[in-house]
Amino acid sequence: MERTLDPNQKAFEINLDNSVYGTFAEIGAGQEVARYFFRAGGAAGTIAKSMSAYDMTVSDDIYGRSGRYVSRERLVTMLGYEFNQLKTRLDEKRGADSRFFAFADTVAAKSYKSTSECHGWMGVRFQHEVGAEASEIVLHVRMLDQVNLQQQEALGILGTNLLHACFFFREDRVTFVKSLIDSITTDRIQIDTIQVSGPGFSHQDHRLWPLELVKRGYTDTVLFGVDGKVLSTKDILYKQNVLVSRGSYRPPTHFNMDMLEKGQKAFCLKLKEEECENLVILPEISMSKLKERGEVISEDFLARIDLLNHLGYRCLISSFATYGELSFYLGQYTNKRVAFVMGYYNLQEVFNHEKYKERPGGIFGGIGALFGHHTDVFVYPAMSDDGKKILTTKDADVIKDIKPLITYLKRIKRIQDIKDYDENHFSIWSRVVLKMIQNKEKGWEKMVPDVVAQAVKEQCLFEYPCDV
């Protein structure tokens, strides 16, 4: 079994590589990353410059004025300035033998004067080969330690891990991401964004990197925009009403799309017209059960993200097992209403007391977390097994003691039945469509939007047996 290096050993391994040469620019928590390289020995062969421009006037004079000093934009400006300056000064002297890098971070660490969120941006712009165009990796991190000194220590370890991974694990995404938390834990640092670009990562789909964060539990969610780019959940949800539909979307079906459409229509009846126009609609896919079974295949999630993007939707990937956990998470980022649209059988699962036996708050804790202070649930009905009855919330098969709770939530309109459903979609199940696709059975195309059927066939998604 390969031994994991501690941050001192990683810094020393980089210092021993005569081809790696660059600068460190750290703002907000000391020069903790550079410190590891100075202490490890041999730093003269690695560090061209180390600096920390704390004074805003000085920082602005170097990097230009900034609206927000702890932001991705500020970090990218720092990386660009430091890397370009390094190349300008040393390319002629060392360019033929060196892989240049610029490491930077800008963070808001714990302060006795402030109670704001402790977070920051960290990144590296580097040459993966001598003479290559620059590649870049950017992280957003949340610092969870309660003491400034501990936050500094954690940032120093993370930064050292990041720089080491750029030069030693770049071609192995799984090892790269896994190594970021070496010698620290997710109780101290949460990495909720990772973005890669440039020739050093050209052979990899950039969306696989943030998926790896969720897969490993380094963050709870990752949000993909319609263009497939990673978005900030905090920025997208801020002061917005949100409609969420959990599902496998493997693949997205007419049932999924109709449920989203009718859920949006029902939710809009409770909102002002201008609020409905800015409603954030999020199909959400959970990794929770797959993580438990060790069956997470990132490429499979990419296929689902692609299909939802084709249909014009963003896509939220999460690690939450329950609706309550997801609702609580979303409620941290918006002070507006959150709504879930779910199928009849999902409602039964939400109110199934057996599902909460291992949960500290039991069923009432779970239901409380789901509904909170401003959450609505819209329920899309189903057909009974004998095909003779439309099943709605009043038919929910739950223990009799829970029935009054559903009745109460319906009475105060926190749970509502969707009325304008399409019975033709009741028999469409994603798992059935998936099996038909894999077996190349006829008829599945009519159960999904045309753009989905076309993409599945052209890209051989979900094990569709394309003819070679």
Residue pairs with C-beta under 8 A, 6 or more apart in sequence:
4 179
4 182
4 183
5 13
5 164
5 182
6 182
6 183
7 36
7 156
7 157
7 160
7 161
7 182
7 183
8 36
8 39
8 40
9 40
10 36
10 160
10 161
10 164
10 182
11 36
11 37
11 39
11 40
11 160
11 164
12 40
12 41
12 42
13 164
13 168
14 20
14 37
14 46
14 163
14 164
14 167
15 37
15 40
15 41
15 42
15 43
15 45
15 46
16 42
16 45
17 46
17 167
18 45
18 97
19 97
19 98
19 99
19 130
20 46
20 98
20 99
20 101
20 167
21 45
21 46
21 47
21 48
21 90
21 94
21 98
21 99
21 100
21 101
22 46
22 47
22 48
22 83
22 86
22 100
22 101
22 102
22 103
22 126
23 47
23 48
23 49
23 50
23 51
23 82
23 83
23 85
23 86
23 101
23 102
23 103
24 31
24 33
24 34
24 37
24 47
24 49
24 50
24 51
24 103
24 104
25 50
25 51
25 52
25 53
25 78
25 82
25 102
25 103
25 104
25 105
26 32
26 33
26 34
26 50
26 51
26 52
26 103
26 104
26 105
26 159
27 52
27 53
27 54
27 59
27 69
27 78
27 105
27 106
27 107
28 54
28 70
28 105
28 106
28 107
28 108
28 109
28 120
29 105
29 107
29 109
29 120
29 148
29 151
29 152
29 155
30 52
30 152
31 50
31 51
31 52
32 152
32 153
32 155
32 156
32 159
33 103
33 105
33 155
33 156
33 159
33 160
33 163
34 47
34 50
35 156
36 156
36 157
36 159
36 160
37 43
37 46
37 47
37 160
38 47
38 50
48 86
48 89
48 90
49 82
49 86
53 59
53 62
53 63
56 69
59 66
59 69
60 66
62 81
63 74
63 77
63 78
63 81
64 77
66 73
66 74
66 77
67 73
68 74
69 106
70 106
70 107
70 108
70 119
70 120
70 121
71 106
71 121
72 121
72 138
72 140
74 106
74 121
75 104
75 105
75 106
75 121
75 122
75 123
75 138
76 123
76 136
76 138
78 102
78 104
78 106
79 102
79 104
79 123
79 124
79 125
79 136
80 125
82 102
82 104
82 125
83 100
83 101
83 102
83 125
83 134
86 100
86 102
87 95
87 100
90 98
90 100
91 100
94 100
95 130
95 131
96 130
96 131
97 130
98 127
98 130
99 126
99 127
99 128
99 129
99 130
99 132
99 167
100 126
100 127
101 124
101 125
101 126
101 127
101 163
101 166
102 124
102 125
102 126
103 123
103 124
103 159
103 162
103 163
104 122
104 123
104 124
105 120
105 121
105 122
105 123
105 155
105 159
106 120
106 121
107 118
107 119
107 120
107 121
107 122
107 141
107 143
107 155
108 114
108 116
108 117
108 118
108 119
108 120
109 118
109 120
109 143
109 148
109 151
109 152
109 155
110 118
110 143
110 145
110 146
110 147
110 148
110 151
111 148
117 142
118 142
118 143
118 144
118 145
118 151
119 140
119 141
119 142
119 143
120 140
120 141
120 143
120 155
121 138
121 139
121 140
121 141
122 138
122 139
122 140
122 141
122 155
122 158
122 159
122 162
123 136
123 137
123 138
123 139
124 136
124 137
124 162
124 163
124 166
125 134
125 135
125 136
126 134
126 135
126 136
126 166
126 167
126 200
127 133
127 134
127 135
127 200
128 135
128 166
128 167
128 170
128 198
128 199
128 200
132 199
132 200
133 198
133 199
134 198
135 196
135 197
135 198
135 199
135 200
135 201
136 195
136 196
136 197
136 198
137 162
137 166
137 194
137 195
137 196
137 197
137 201
138 193
138 194
138 195
138 196
139 158
139 162
139 180
139 191
139 193
139 194
140 191
140 192
140 193
140 232
141 155
141 158
141 189
141 190
141 191
141 192
142 189
142 190
142 192
143 151
143 154
143 155
143 188
143 189
144 187
144 188
144 189
144 190
145 151
145 154
145 188
150 188
154 184
154 188
154 189
155 189
157 182
157 183
157 184
158 180
158 181
158 184
158 189
158 191
161 179
161 180
161 181
161 182
161 183
162 180
164 179
165 175
165 176
165 179
165 180
166 200
169 175
169 176
169 179
170 176
170 200
170 201
171 203
173 204
173 208
173 209
173 212
174 212
177 194
177 209
177 212
177 213
177 216
177 218
178 216
180 191
180 218
181 189
181 191
181 216
181 218
186 217
186 218
190 218
190 219
191 213
191 218
191 219
192 213
192 218
192 219
192 220
192 221
192 222
192 233
193 210
193 219
193 222
193 230
193 232
194 209
194 210
194 212
194 213
195 206
195 209
195 210
195 230
196 204
196 206
196 209
197 206
205 302
207 224
207 228
207 230
207 302
207 305
208 298
208 299
208 302
210 219
210 222
210 230
211 222
211 298
211 301
211 302
211 317
212 298
213 219
213 222
214 220
214 221
214 222
214 287
214 317
214 318
214 319
215 287
215 291
215 296
215 298
217 291
217 319
220 318
220 319
220 320
220 329
221 233
221 316
221 317
221 318
221 319
221 320
221 329
222 230
222 316
222 317
223 230
223 231
223 232
223 233
223 236
223 282
223 314
223 315
223 316
223 317
224 230
224 231
224 305
224 309
224 314
224 315
224 316
224 317
225 231
225 314
226 309
226 312
226 313
226 314
227 309
228 305
228 306
228 309
231 314
233 316
233 333
234 333
236 280
236 314
237 280
237 330
237 333
237 334
238 333
238 334
239 334
239 335
239 336
240 278
240 279
240 280
240 334
240 336
241 267
241 271
241 275
241 276
241 278
241 279
241 280
241 334
241 336
241 337
241 338
241 339
242 279
242 280
242 282
242 330
242 334
242 336
242 337
242 338
242 339
243 260
243 263
243 264
243 267
243 279
243 280
243 281
243 282
243 339
243 340
243 341
244 282
244 283
244 284
244 316
244 326
244 330
244 338
244 339
244 340
244 341
245 256
245 259
245 260
245 263
245 282
245 283
245 284
245 340
245 341
245 342
246 284
246 285
246 286
246 323
246 326
246 340
246 342
246 346
247 256
247 283
247 284
247 285
247 430
248 285
248 304
248 430
248 431
249 256
249 283
249 285
249 304
249 307
249 308
249 315
249 430
250 300
250 304
250 430
250 431
250 434
250 462
251 303
251 304
251 307
251 430
251 433
251 434
251 437
251 448
251 452
251 456
251 461
251 462
252 283
252 304
252 307
252 308
252 311
252 430
252 448
252 449
252 452
253 425
253 428
253 429
253 430
253 433
253 447
253 448
253 452
254 422
254 424
254 425
254 428
254 447
254 448
254 449
255 425
255 426
255 428
255 429
255 430
256 283
256 430
257 311
257 449
258 380
258 421
258 422
258 425
259 341
259 342
259 343
259 380
259 418
260 281
260 283
260 313
260 341
262 341
262 378
262 380
262 418
262 420
262 421
263 339
263 341
263 378
263 380
263 418
264 279
264 281
264 341
265 420
266 341
266 378
266 416
266 418
267 276
267 279
267 337
267 339
267 341
267 376
267 378
268 276
268 279
270 337
270 376
270 413
271 279
271 337
275 336
280 314
281 313
281 314
282 313
282 314
282 315
282 316
283 308
283 313
283 314
283 315
283 316
284 315
284 316
284 317
284 318
284 326
285 301
285 304
285 315
285 316
285 317
285 318
286 317
286 318
286 319
286 320
286 321
286 326
287 296
287 301
287 317
287 318
287 319
288 318
288 319
288 320
288 321
289 321
290 296
291 319
300 462
301 317
303 459
303 461
303 462
304 315
305 315
305 317
306 455
306 459
306 461
307 451
307 452
307 455
307 456
307 461
308 314
308 315
309 315
310 451
310 452
310 455
311 449
311 451
311 452
318 326
318 329
320 326
320 329
322 355
322 359
322 366
322 369
322 370
323 340
323 342
323 350
323 366
323 370
324 365
324 366
324 367
324 368
324 369
324 370
325 369
327 338
327 340
327 369
327 370
327 371
327 372
327 375
328 369
328 372
330 338
331 338
331 372
331 373
331 374
331 375
336 374
337 374
337 375
337 376
338 372
338 374
338 375
338 376
339 375
339 376
339 377
339 378
340 370
340 375
340 376
340 377
340 378
341 377
341 378
341 379
341 380
341 418
342 350
342 377
342 378
342 379
342 380
343 379
343 380
343 382
344 379
344 380
344 381
344 382
344 391
344 392
344 393
344 395
344 396
345 382
347 377
347 379
347 393
347 396
347 415
348 396
348 397
348 398
349 355
350 366
350 367
350 370
350 377
351 363
351 367
351 396
351 398
351 402
351 405
351 406
352 398
353 362
353 363
353 398
353 399
353 402
355 363
355 366
356 362
356 363
356 365
356 366
359 365
359 366
361 368
361 369
363 402
367 405
370 377
371 377
371 409
371 414
375 414
376 413
376 414
376 415
376 416
377 409
377 414
377 415
377 416
378 416
378 417
378 418
379 392
379 393
379 415
379 416
379 417
379 418
380 418
380 421
381 390
381 391
381 392
381 417
381 418
381 421
381 426
382 390
382 391
382 426
383 389
383 390
383 391
383 423
383 426
383 427
384 390
384 391
389 395
390 423
392 417
393 406
393 410
393 415
393 417
396 403
396 406
398 406
406 415
409 415
410 416
428 447
433 444
433 447
433 448
434 462
435 441
436 443
436 444
437 444
437 456
437 461
437 462
437 463
437 464
438 462
438 463
438 464
438 465
440 464
440 465
444 453
445 453
448 456
455 461
456 462
456 464
457 464
457 466
460 466
